[in-house]
Amino acid sequence: MSAAVSNLVISLVSMQVAKKIPFEDPQVLLYVRIAYVVVQALVLGVYFLVTQKIKSKNDQTVLKYVEPASPMSSDQGQLITITVKDYDLQETSKAVRSVYMGIAMMGFLHGYMAYTQPLFIQSLMGLKGLYDAKTVAIHLLGKPAEGDLKRPFTAPALFGAATGAQTDKAAIDEAEKRIGKKDE
């Protein structure tokens, strides 16, 4: 099951479970708030630890790939040359920004709009996001960077078709030729 489908299933199931929780009870609400804060702190702490591991490994292996152009653009893909360390730090930074955006959304939904069910749901989704993070799998769990964990990471679509960068030699050579022509 792809990550997107499992996220959808977890969201739907947790919404049904959240309907059964008596959020109007101040004690229950306090526990849900504490659980949310603890989960978010745990997730940010794990990403901090991953960042430290990436920096300590200092993998300077060069990674070349052609980043796909946006669907609405007539441009061709852009050649990216980056080290594995910088790529992993970039991906971890994206994950941390995602956590911060989720916290900001929860601040609005719970603090301003007074919705309580999303606190419970986002606590579960925070842990699921950590489980799905490829940099966590590589650097903390020690899984080899092969298959789904091969860099550059592919972004799975909702129903299985993965989209991502081109890493084949022909695509890289073509992009290098285009760059060479532009420089002349």
CNS distance restraints for C-alpha pairs under 8 A (distance, minus, plus):
assign (resid   1 and name CA) (resid   5 and name CA) 6.47 0.50 0.50
assign (resid   1 and name CA) (resid   6 and name CA) 6.38 0.50 0.50
assign (resid   2 and name CA) (resid   6 and name CA) 6.21 0.50 0.50
assign (resid   2 and name CA) (resid 156 and name CA) 7.28 0.50 0.50
assign (resid   2 and name CA) (resid 158 and name CA) 7.35 0.50 0.50
assign (resid   2 and name CA) (resid 159 and name CA) 7.39 0.50 0.50
assign (resid   2 and name CA) (resid 160 and name CA) 6.34 0.50 0.50
assign (resid   3 and name CA) (resid   7 and name CA) 6.00 0.50 0.50
assign (resid   3 and name CA) (resid 132 and name CA) 7.01 0.50 0.50
assign (resid   3 and name CA) (resid 156 and name CA) 7.56 0.50 0.50
assign (resid   4 and name CA) (resid   8 and name CA) 6.28 0.50 0.50
assign (resid   4 and name CA) (resid 156 and name CA) 7.51 0.50 0.50
assign (resid   4 and name CA) (resid 157 and name CA) 7.28 0.50 0.50
assign (resid   4 and name CA) (resid 158 and name CA) 5.42 0.50 0.50
assign (resid   5 and name CA) (resid   9 and name CA) 6.23 0.50 0.50
assign (resid   5 and name CA) (resid 158 and name CA) 6.35 0.50 0.50
assign (resid   5 and name CA) (resid 159 and name CA) 7.45 0.50 0.50
assign (resid   6 and name CA) (resid  10 and name CA) 6.05 0.50 0.50
assign (resid   7 and name CA) (resid  11 and name CA) 6.04 0.50 0.50
assign (resid   7 and name CA) (resid 125 and name CA) 7.34 0.50 0.50
assign (resid   7 and name CA) (resid 128 and name CA) 7.55 0.50 0.50
assign (resid   8 and name CA) (resid  12 and name CA) 6.19 0.50 0.50
assign (resid   9 and name CA) (resid  13 and name CA) 6.10 0.50 0.50
assign (resid  10 and name CA) (resid  14 and name CA) 5.86 0.50 0.50
assign (resid  10 and name CA) (resid 124 and name CA) 8.00 0.50 0.50
assign (resid  10 and name CA) (resid 125 and name CA) 7.62 0.50 0.50
assign (resid  11 and name CA) (resid  15 and name CA) 6.05 0.50 0.50
assign (resid  11 and name CA) (resid 121 and name CA) 6.61 0.50 0.50
assign (resid  11 and name CA) (resid 125 and name CA) 7.52 0.50 0.50
assign (resid  12 and name CA) (resid  16 and name CA) 6.51 0.50 0.50
assign (resid  13 and name CA) (resid  17 and name CA) 6.33 0.50 0.50
assign (resid  14 and name CA) (resid  18 and name CA) 5.88 0.50 0.50
assign (resid  14 and name CA) (resid 120 and name CA) 7.76 0.50 0.50
assign (resid  14 and name CA) (resid 121 and name CA) 5.81 0.50 0.50
assign (resid  14 and name CA) (resid 124 and name CA) 7.89 0.50 0.50
assign (resid  15 and name CA) (resid  19 and name CA) 6.37 0.50 0.50
assign (resid  15 and name CA) (resid 117 and name CA) 7.45 0.50 0.50
assign (resid  15 and name CA) (resid 121 and name CA) 6.76 0.50 0.50
assign (resid  16 and name CA) (resid  20 and name CA) 7.12 0.50 0.50
assign (resid  17 and name CA) (resid  21 and name CA) 6.92 0.50 0.50
assign (resid  18 and name CA) (resid 117 and name CA) 5.88 0.50 0.50
assign (resid  18 and name CA) (resid 120 and name CA) 6.84 0.50 0.50
assign (resid  18 and name CA) (resid 121 and name CA) 7.49 0.50 0.50
assign (resid  19 and name CA) (resid 117 and name CA) 7.67 0.50 0.50
assign (resid  22 and name CA) (resid  28 and name CA) 6.88 0.50 0.50
assign (resid  23 and name CA) (resid  28 and name CA) 5.99 0.50 0.50
assign (resid  23 and name CA) (resid  29 and name CA) 5.27 0.50 0.50
assign (resid  23 and name CA) (resid 116 and name CA) 6.78 0.50 0.50
assign (resid  23 and name CA) (resid 117 and name CA) 7.74 0.50 0.50
assign (resid  24 and name CA) (resid  28 and name CA) 7.72 0.50 0.50
assign (resid  24 and name CA) (resid  29 and name CA) 7.03 0.50 0.50
assign (resid  25 and name CA) (resid  29 and name CA) 6.26 0.50 0.50
assign (resid  26 and name CA) (resid  30 and name CA) 6.05 0.50 0.50
assign (resid  27 and name CA) (resid  31 and name CA) 6.38 0.50 0.50
assign (resid  28 and name CA) (resid  32 and name CA) 6.24 0.50 0.50
assign (resid  29 and name CA) (resid  33 and name CA) 6.14 0.50 0.50
assign (resid  29 and name CA) (resid 116 and name CA) 7.68 0.50 0.50
assign (resid  30 and name CA) (resid  34 and name CA) 6.14 0.50 0.50
assign (resid  31 and name CA) (resid  35 and name CA) 6.06 0.50 0.50
assign (resid  32 and name CA) (resid  36 and name CA) 6.14 0.50 0.50
assign (resid  32 and name CA) (resid 119 and name CA) 6.76 0.50 0.50
assign (resid  32 and name CA) (resid 120 and name CA) 6.20 0.50 0.50
assign (resid  33 and name CA) (resid  37 and name CA) 6.26 0.50 0.50
assign (resid  33 and name CA) (resid 119 and name CA) 6.77 0.50 0.50
assign (resid  34 and name CA) (resid  38 and name CA) 6.04 0.50 0.50
assign (resid  35 and name CA) (resid  39 and name CA) 6.06 0.50 0.50
assign (resid  35 and name CA) (resid 120 and name CA) 7.97 0.50 0.50
assign (resid  35 and name CA) (resid 123 and name CA) 6.85 0.50 0.50
assign (resid  36 and name CA) (resid  40 and name CA) 6.20 0.50 0.50
assign (resid  36 and name CA) (resid 119 and name CA) 6.06 0.50 0.50
assign (resid  36 and name CA) (resid 120 and name CA) 6.88 0.50 0.50
assign (resid  36 and name CA) (resid 122 and name CA) 7.25 0.50 0.50
assign (resid  36 and name CA) (resid 123 and name CA) 4.98 0.50 0.50
assign (resid  37 and name CA) (resid  41 and name CA) 6.07 0.50 0.50
assign (resid  38 and name CA) (resid  42 and name CA) 6.02 0.50 0.50
assign (resid  39 and name CA) (resid  43 and name CA) 6.11 0.50 0.50
assign (resid  39 and name CA) (resid 123 and name CA) 5.94 0.50 0.50
assign (resid  39 and name CA) (resid 126 and name CA) 6.73 0.50 0.50
assign (resid  39 and name CA) (resid 127 and name CA) 7.03 0.50 0.50
assign (resid  40 and name CA) (resid  44 and name CA) 6.15 0.50 0.50
assign (resid  40 and name CA) (resid  99 and name CA) 7.55 0.50 0.50
assign (resid  40 and name CA) (resid 103 and name CA) 7.92 0.50 0.50
assign (resid  40 and name CA) (resid 123 and name CA) 7.41 0.50 0.50
assign (resid  40 and name CA) (resid 126 and name CA) 6.77 0.50 0.50
assign (resid  41 and name CA) (resid  45 and name CA) 5.94 0.50 0.50
assign (resid  42 and name CA) (resid  46 and name CA) 6.10 0.50 0.50
assign (resid  43 and name CA) (resid  47 and name CA) 6.30 0.50 0.50
assign (resid  43 and name CA) (resid  99 and name CA) 7.99 0.50 0.50
assign (resid  43 and name CA) (resid 126 and name CA) 6.90 0.50 0.50
assign (resid  43 and name CA) (resid 127 and name CA) 7.17 0.50 0.50
assign (resid  43 and name CA) (resid 130 and name CA) 6.53 0.50 0.50
assign (resid  44 and name CA) (resid  48 and name CA) 6.13 0.50 0.50
assign (resid  44 and name CA) (resid  96 and name CA) 6.79 0.50 0.50
assign (resid  44 and name CA) (resid  99 and name CA) 7.55 0.50 0.50
assign (resid  45 and name CA) (resid  49 and name CA) 6.19 0.50 0.50
assign (resid  46 and name CA) (resid  50 and name CA) 6.14 0.50 0.50
assign (resid  46 and name CA) (resid 136 and name CA) 7.92 0.50 0.50
assign (resid  47 and name CA) (resid  51 and name CA) 6.11 0.50 0.50
assign (resid  47 and name CA) (resid  92 and name CA) 6.69 0.50 0.50
assign (resid  47 and name CA) (resid  95 and name CA) 7.94 0.50 0.50
assign (resid  47 and name CA) (resid  96 and name CA) 6.91 0.50 0.50
assign (resid  47 and name CA) (resid 136 and name CA) 7.51 0.50 0.50
assign (resid  48 and name CA) (resid  52 and name CA) 6.34 0.50 0.50
assign (resid  49 and name CA) (resid  53 and name CA) 6.25 0.50 0.50
assign (resid  50 and name CA) (resid  54 and name CA) 6.15 0.50 0.50
assign (resid  50 and name CA) (resid  92 and name CA) 7.70 0.50 0.50
assign (resid  50 and name CA) (resid 135 and name CA) 7.20 0.50 0.50
assign (resid  50 and name CA) (resid 136 and name CA) 6.30 0.50 0.50
assign (resid  50 and name CA) (resid 139 and name CA) 6.23 0.50 0.50
assign (resid  50 and name CA) (resid 140 and name CA) 6.53 0.50 0.50
assign (resid  51 and name CA) (resid  55 and name CA) 6.24 0.50 0.50
assign (resid  51 and name CA) (resid  89 and name CA) 6.39 0.50 0.50
assign (resid  51 and name CA) (resid  92 and name CA) 6.96 0.50 0.50
assign (resid  52 and name CA) (resid  56 and name CA) 6.10 0.50 0.50
assign (resid  53 and name CA) (resid  57 and name CA) 6.13 0.50 0.50
assign (resid  53 and name CA) (resid 139 and name CA) 6.52 0.50 0.50
assign (resid  53 and name CA) (resid 140 and name CA) 7.82 0.50 0.50
assign (resid  54 and name CA) (resid  58 and name CA) 6.24 0.50 0.50
assign (resid  54 and name CA) (resid  59 and name CA) 7.70 0.50 0.50
assign (resid  54 and name CA) (resid  85 and name CA) 6.15 0.50 0.50
assign (resid  54 and name CA) (resid  88 and name CA) 7.06 0.50 0.50
assign (resid  54 and name CA) (resid  89 and name CA) 6.96 0.50 0.50
assign (resid  54 and name CA) (resid 139 and name CA) 6.99 0.50 0.50
assign (resid  55 and name CA) (resid  85 and name CA) 6.97 0.50 0.50
assign (resid  57 and name CA) (resid  85 and name CA) 7.87 0.50 0.50
assign (resid  58 and name CA) (resid  85 and name CA) 5.80 0.50 0.50
assign (resid  59 and name CA) (resid  83 and name CA) 7.15 0.50 0.50
assign (resid  59 and name CA) (resid  84 and name CA) 5.77 0.50 0.50
assign (resid  59 and name CA) (resid  85 and name CA) 5.10 0.50 0.50
assign (resid  60 and name CA) (resid  83 and name CA) 5.21 0.50 0.50
assign (resid  60 and name CA) (resid  84 and name CA) 6.07 0.50 0.50
assign (resid  60 and name CA) (resid  85 and name CA) 6.19 0.50 0.50
assign (resid  61 and name CA) (resid  83 and name CA) 5.37 0.50 0.50
assign (resid  61 and name CA) (resid  84 and name CA) 5.63 0.50 0.50
assign (resid  61 and name CA) (resid  85 and name CA) 7.85 0.50 0.50
assign (resid  62 and name CA) (resid  81 and name CA) 6.84 0.50 0.50
assign (resid  62 and name CA) (resid  82 and name CA) 5.76 0.50 0.50
assign (resid  62 and name CA) (resid  83 and name CA) 4.44 0.50 0.50
assign (resid  62 and name CA) (resid  84 and name CA) 6.33 0.50 0.50
assign (resid  63 and name CA) (resid  80 and name CA) 7.95 0.50 0.50
assign (resid  63 and name CA) (resid  81 and name CA) 5.77 0.50 0.50
assign (resid  63 and name CA) (resid  82 and name CA) 5.29 0.50 0.50
assign (resid  63 and name CA) (resid  83 and name CA) 5.51 0.50 0.50
assign (resid  63 and name CA) (resid  84 and name CA) 6.15 0.50 0.50
assign (resid  63 and name CA) (resid 151 and name CA) 7.90 0.50 0.50
assign (resid  63 and name CA) (resid 152 and name CA) 7.99 0.50 0.50
assign (resid  64 and name CA) (resid  79 and name CA) 7.22 0.50 0.50
assign (resid  64 and name CA) (resid  80 and name CA) 5.69 0.50 0.50
assign (resid  64 and name CA) (resid  81 and name CA) 4.60 0.50 0.50
assign (resid  64 and name CA) (resid  82 and name CA) 6.57 0.50 0.50
assign (resid  64 and name CA) (resid 167 and name CA) 7.01 0.50 0.50
assign (resid  64 and name CA) (resid 172 and name CA) 7.33 0.50 0.50
assign (resid  65 and name CA) (resid  79 and name CA) 5.92 0.50 0.50
assign (resid  65 and name CA) (resid  80 and name CA) 5.45 0.50 0.50
assign (resid  65 and name CA) (resid  81 and name CA) 6.80 0.50 0.50
assign (resid  65 and name CA) (resid 152 and name CA) 7.44 0.50 0.50
assign (resid  65 and name CA) (resid 165 and name CA) 6.18 0.50 0.50
assign (resid  65 and name CA) (resid 166 and name CA) 5.70 0.50 0.50
assign (resid  65 and name CA) (resid 167 and name CA) 4.79 0.50 0.50
assign (resid  65 and name CA) (resid 168 and name CA) 7.82 0.50 0.50
assign (resid  65 and name CA) (resid 172 and name CA) 6.25 0.50 0.50
assign (resid  66 and name CA) (resid  77 and name CA) 5.71 0.50 0.50
assign (resid  66 and name CA) (resid  78 and name CA) 5.38 0.50 0.50
assign (resid  66 and name CA) (resid  79 and name CA) 4.43 0.50 0.50
assign (resid  66 and name CA) (resid  80 and name CA) 5.94 0.50 0.50
assign (resid  66 and name CA) (resid 165 and name CA) 5.49 0.50 0.50
assign (resid  66 and name CA) (resid 166 and name CA) 5.08 0.50 0.50
assign (resid  66 and name CA) (resid 167 and name CA) 6.50 0.50 0.50
assign (resid  66 and name CA) (resid 171 and name CA) 6.77 0.50 0.50
assign (resid  66 and name CA) (resid 172 and name CA) 6.12 0.50 0.50
assign (resid  66 and name CA) (resid 175 and name CA) 7.10 0.50 0.50
assign (resid  67 and name CA) (resid  77 and name CA) 5.25 0.50 0.50
assign (resid  67 and name CA) (resid  78 and name CA) 5.16 0.50 0.50
assign (resid  67 and name CA) (resid  79 and name CA) 6.22 0.50 0.50
assign (resid  67 and name CA) (resid  80 and name CA) 6.67 0.50 0.50
assign (resid  67 and name CA) (resid 164 and name CA) 7.30 0.50 0.50
assign (resid  67 and name CA) (resid 165 and name CA) 4.74 0.50 0.50
assign (resid  67 and name CA) (resid 166 and name CA) 6.67 0.50 0.50
assign (resid  68 and name CA) (resid  76 and name CA) 7.26 0.50 0.50
assign (resid  68 and name CA) (resid  77 and name CA) 4.48 0.50 0.50
assign (resid  68 and name CA) (resid  78 and name CA) 6.74 0.50 0.50
assign (resid  68 and name CA) (resid 164 and name CA) 6.85 0.50 0.50
assign (resid  68 and name CA) (resid 165 and name CA) 5.74 0.50 0.50
assign (resid  68 and name CA) (resid 166 and name CA) 7.36 0.50 0.50
assign (resid  69 and name CA) (resid  73 and name CA) 6.59 0.50 0.50
assign (resid  69 and name CA) (resid  74 and name CA) 7.87 0.50 0.50
assign (resid  69 and name CA) (resid  75 and name CA) 6.19 0.50 0.50
assign (resid  69 and name CA) (resid  76 and name CA) 5.64 0.50 0.50
assign (resid  69 and name CA) (resid  77 and name CA) 4.58 0.50 0.50
assign (resid  69 and name CA) (resid  78 and name CA) 6.96 0.50 0.50
assign (resid  70 and name CA) (resid  75 and name CA) 7.98 0.50 0.50
assign (resid  77 and name CA) (resid 175 and name CA) 7.43 0.50 0.50
assign (resid  78 and name CA) (resid 175 and name CA) 6.90 0.50 0.50
assign (resid  79 and name CA) (resid 172 and name CA) 6.87 0.50 0.50
assign (resid  79 and name CA) (resid 175 and name CA) 5.76 0.50 0.50
assign (resid  79 and name CA) (resid 176 and name CA) 7.09 0.50 0.50
assign (resid  82 and name CA) (resid  86 and name CA) 6.46 0.50 0.50
assign (resid  82 and name CA) (resid  87 and name CA) 6.40 0.50 0.50
assign (resid  83 and name CA) (resid  87 and name CA) 6.15 0.50 0.50
assign (resid  84 and name CA) (resid  88 and name CA) 6.05 0.50 0.50
assign (resid  85 and name CA) (resid  89 and name CA) 6.14 0.50 0.50
assign (resid  86 and name CA) (resid  90 and name CA) 6.00 0.50 0.50
assign (resid  87 and name CA) (resid  91 and name CA) 6.23 0.50 0.50
assign (resid  88 and name CA) (resid  92 and name CA) 6.10 0.50 0.50
assign (resid  88 and name CA) (resid 135 and name CA) 6.51 0.50 0.50
assign (resid  89 and name CA) (resid  93 and name CA) 6.02 0.50 0.50
assign (resid  90 and name CA) (resid  94 and name CA) 6.31 0.50 0.50
assign (resid  91 and name CA) (resid  95 and name CA) 6.40 0.50 0.50
assign (resid  91 and name CA) (resid 135 and name CA) 7.35 0.50 0.50
assign (resid  92 and name CA) (resid  96 and name CA) 6.26 0.50 0.50
assign (resid  92 and name CA) (resid 135 and name CA) 6.68 0.50 0.50
assign (resid  93 and name CA) (resid  97 and name CA) 6.18 0.50 0.50
assign (resid  94 and name CA) (resid  98 and name CA) 6.20 0.50 0.50
assign (resid  95 and name CA) (resid  99 and name CA) 6.38 0.50 0.50
assign (resid  95 and name CA) (resid 133 and name CA) 7.86 0.50 0.50
assign (resid  96 and name CA) (resid 100 and name CA) 6.29 0.50 0.50
assign (resid  97 and name CA) (resid 101 and name CA) 6.13 0.50 0.50
assign (resid  98 and name CA) (resid 102 and name CA) 6.23 0.50 0.50
assign (resid  99 and name CA) (resid 103 and name CA) 6.24 0.50 0.50
assign (resid  99 and name CA) (resid 126 and name CA) 7.81 0.50 0.50
assign (resid 100 and name CA) (resid 104 and name CA) 6.18 0.50 0.50
assign (resid 101 and name CA) (resid 105 and name CA) 6.15 0.50 0.50
assign (resid 102 and name CA) (resid 106 and name CA) 6.12 0.50 0.50
assign (resid 103 and name CA) (resid 107 and name CA) 6.03 0.50 0.50
assign (resid 104 and name CA) (resid 108 and name CA) 6.37 0.50 0.50
assign (resid 105 and name CA) (resid 109 and name CA) 6.05 0.50 0.50
assign (resid 106 and name CA) (resid 110 and name CA) 5.57 0.50 0.50
assign (resid 106 and name CA) (resid 111 and name CA) 7.43 0.50 0.50
assign (resid 106 and name CA) (resid 118 and name CA) 7.28 0.50 0.50
assign (resid 106 and name CA) (resid 119 and name CA) 7.03 0.50 0.50
assign (resid 107 and name CA) (resid 111 and name CA) 5.10 0.50 0.50
assign (resid 107 and name CA) (resid 112 and name CA) 7.18 0.50 0.50
assign (resid 108 and name CA) (resid 112 and name CA) 5.08 0.50 0.50
assign (resid 108 and name CA) (resid 113 and name CA) 6.46 0.50 0.50
assign (resid 109 and name CA) (resid 113 and name CA) 4.90 0.50 0.50
assign (resid 109 and name CA) (resid 114 and name CA) 6.22 0.50 0.50
assign (resid 109 and name CA) (resid 115 and name CA) 5.62 0.50 0.50
assign (resid 109 and name CA) (resid 118 and name CA) 7.77 0.50 0.50
assign (resid 110 and name CA) (resid 114 and name CA) 4.42 0.50 0.50
assign (resid 110 and name CA) (resid 115 and name CA) 4.73 0.50 0.50
assign (resid 110 and name CA) (resid 116 and name CA) 5.91 0.50 0.50
assign (resid 110 and name CA) (resid 118 and name CA) 7.74 0.50 0.50
assign (resid 110 and name CA) (resid 119 and name CA) 7.49 0.50 0.50
assign (resid 111 and name CA) (resid 115 and name CA) 7.85 0.50 0.50
assign (resid 116 and name CA) (resid 120 and name CA) 7.42 0.50 0.50
assign (resid 117 and name CA) (resid 121 and name CA) 6.50 0.50 0.50
assign (resid 118 and name CA) (resid 122 and name CA) 5.77 0.50 0.50
assign (resid 119 and name CA) (resid 123 and name CA) 6.17 0.50 0.50
assign (resid 120 and name CA) (resid 124 and name CA) 6.76 0.50 0.50
assign (resid 121 and name CA) (resid 125 and name CA) 6.24 0.50 0.50
assign (resid 122 and name CA) (resid 126 and name CA) 5.79 0.50 0.50
assign (resid 123 and name CA) (resid 127 and name CA) 6.75 0.50 0.50
assign (resid 124 and name CA) (resid 128 and name CA) 6.33 0.50 0.50
assign (resid 125 and name CA) (resid 129 and name CA) 5.97 0.50 0.50
assign (resid 126 and name CA) (resid 130 and name CA) 6.33 0.50 0.50
assign (resid 127 and name CA) (resid 131 and name CA) 6.25 0.50 0.50
assign (resid 128 and name CA) (resid 132 and name CA) 6.24 0.50 0.50
assign (resid 129 and name CA) (resid 133 and name CA) 6.13 0.50 0.50
assign (resid 130 and name CA) (resid 136 and name CA) 7.23 0.50 0.50
assign (resid 131 and name CA) (resid 136 and name CA) 7.66 0.50 0.50
assign (resid 131 and name CA) (resid 137 and name CA) 7.74 0.50 0.50
assign (resid 132 and name CA) (resid 137 and name CA) 7.86 0.50 0.50
assign (resid 133 and name CA) (resid 137 and name CA) 6.49 0.50 0.50
assign (resid 134 and name CA) (resid 138 and name CA) 6.25 0.50 0.50
assign (resid 134 and name CA) (resid 149 and name CA) 6.10 0.50 0.50
assign (resid 134 and name CA) (resid 153 and name CA) 7.89 0.50 0.50
assign (resid 135 and name CA) (resid 139 and name CA) 5.89 0.50 0.50
assign (resid 135 and name CA) (resid 140 and name CA) 7.82 0.50 0.50
assign (resid 136 and name CA) (resid 140 and name CA) 5.21 0.50 0.50
assign (resid 136 and name CA) (resid 141 and name CA) 6.58 0.50 0.50
assign (resid 137 and name CA) (resid 141 and name CA) 4.87 0.50 0.50
assign (resid 137 and name CA) (resid 142 and name CA) 6.39 0.50 0.50
assign (resid 137 and name CA) (resid 143 and name CA) 5.77 0.50 0.50
assign (resid 138 and name CA) (resid 142 and name CA) 5.07 0.50 0.50
assign (resid 138 and name CA) (resid 143 and name CA) 4.80 0.50 0.50
assign (resid 138 and name CA) (resid 144 and name CA) 6.16 0.50 0.50
assign (resid 138 and name CA) (resid 145 and name CA) 6.33 0.50 0.50
assign (resid 138 and name CA) (resid 149 and name CA) 7.35 0.50 0.50
assign (resid 139 and name CA) (resid 143 and name CA) 7.45 0.50 0.50
assign (resid 144 and name CA) (resid 149 and name CA) 7.34 0.50 0.50
assign (resid 145 and name CA) (resid 149 and name CA) 4.72 0.50 0.50
assign (resid 145 and name CA) (resid 150 and name CA) 4.72 0.50 0.50
assign (resid 145 and name CA) (resid 151 and name CA) 7.05 0.50 0.50
assign (resid 146 and name CA) (resid 150 and name CA) 4.54 0.50 0.50
assign (resid 148 and name CA) (resid 153 and name CA) 7.15 0.50 0.50
assign (resid 148 and name CA) (resid 154 and name CA) 7.43 0.50 0.50
assign (resid 149 and name CA) (resid 153 and name CA) 6.41 0.50 0.50
assign (resid 152 and name CA) (resid 164 and name CA) 7.78 0.50 0.50
assign (resid 152 and name CA) (resid 165 and name CA) 6.68 0.50 0.50
assign (resid 152 and name CA) (resid 167 and name CA) 8.00 0.50 0.50
assign (resid 153 and name CA) (resid 164 and name CA) 7.12 0.50 0.50
assign (resid 153 and name CA) (resid 165 and name CA) 7.93 0.50 0.50
assign (resid 154 and name CA) (resid 162 and name CA) 6.10 0.50 0.50
assign (resid 154 and name CA) (resid 163 and name CA) 5.75 0.50 0.50
assign (resid 154 and name CA) (resid 164 and name CA) 4.58 0.50 0.50
assign (resid 154 and name CA) (resid 165 and name CA) 7.01 0.50 0.50
assign (resid 155 and name CA) (resid 162 and name CA) 5.80 0.50 0.50
assign (resid 155 and name CA) (resid 163 and name CA) 5.41 0.50 0.50
assign (resid 155 and name CA) (resid 164 and name CA) 5.92 0.50 0.50
assign (resid 156 and name CA) (resid 160 and name CA) 6.20 0.50 0.50
assign (resid 156 and name CA) (resid 161 and name CA) 6.25 0.50 0.50
assign (resid 156 and name CA) (resid 162 and name CA) 4.22 0.50 0.50
assign (resid 156 and name CA) (resid 163 and name CA) 6.10 0.50 0.50
assign (resid 157 and name CA) (resid 161 and name CA) 5.36 0.50 0.50
assign (resid 157 and name CA) (resid 162 and name CA) 5.42 0.50 0.50
assign (resid 157 and name CA) (resid 163 and name CA) 6.75 0.50 0.50
assign (resid 166 and name CA) (resid 171 and name CA) 6.49 0.50 0.50
assign (resid 166 and name CA) (resid 172 and name CA) 7.68 0.50 0.50
assign (resid 167 and name CA) (resid 171 and name CA) 6.97 0.50 0.50
assign (resid 167 and name CA) (resid 172 and name CA) 6.83 0.50 0.50
assign (resid 168 and name CA) (resid 172 and name CA) 6.49 0.50 0.50
assign (resid 169 and name CA) (resid 173 and name CA) 6.00 0.50 0.50
assign (resid 170 and name CA) (resid 174 and name CA) 6.10 0.50 0.50
assign (resid 171 and name CA) (resid 175 and name CA) 6.24 0.50 0.50
assign (resid 172 and name CA) (resid 176 and name CA) 6.15 0.50 0.50
assign (resid 173 and name CA) (resid 177 and name CA) 6.17 0.50 0.50
assign (resid 174 and name CA) (resid 178 and name CA) 6.38 0.50 0.50
assign (resid 175 and name CA) (resid 179 and name CA) 6.27 0.50 0.50
assign (resid 176 and name CA) (resid 180 and name CA) 6.06 0.50 0.50
assign (resid 177 and name CA) (resid 181 and name CA) 6.16 0.50 0.50
assign (resid 178 and name CA) (resid 182 and name CA) 6.30 0.50 0.50
assign (resid 179 and name CA) (resid 183 and name CA) 6.34 0.50 0.50
assign (resid 180 and name CA) (resid 184 and name CA) 6.57 0.50 0.50
